[in-house]
Amino acid sequence: MIILATVIQVQKRDGRLEDWDRGKVLNGVVKAGLSSEEAGGVGALIEGWAVRNAQNDVIKSDDVRNKVLEILRAVYPGAASNFEAYKRS
């Protein structure tokens, strides 16, 4: 498990800032059909990416969502479709 040395925040579409919560990524990909183990791997990739790409310790929620979709499309295409449909509703 990655422990963040720097606390990053996620900027929501409405401009609000929330502390990073890896659990939100995990829940989303599990609901899309991944096992807990698979979700943990995706979550670790996303969290590392977010830390590296945050600007002034802030990452946009849309960027996180797009990165999750990119990874799912490459490794778990069925889950990517489910994730996309779930996030649209």
Residue, then its C-alpha position, 0 to 999 in steps of 0.5 A: m500500500i502506498i502512503l502519500a508523503t504529500v497530501i494531495q487534493v482532488q478538485k471536483r467539477d464544481g471547484r470544491l477541493e477534497d482530500w485524496d481518497r483512494g477508497k473512491v477509486l477502489n469502490g468505483v472499479v469494484k462496482a465496475g466488476l474488478s475483484s478486490e485484488e485487481a482494484g487494489g492494483v488499479g488503485a495503486l497505479i492511479e494513486g502513484w499517477a495522481v501524486r506525480n501529476a498533481q499541480n500544487d498538490v491538486i489533481k482534477s477529478d475528471d483527470v482521475r476518471n480519465k486515467v482510470l478509464e485509460i488503465l481499465r481499457a488497456v487491462y480490463p476492457g469489460a470493466a471499462s465499459n461498466f465503469e463508464a456507464y456507471k459514472r454517467s448515471 
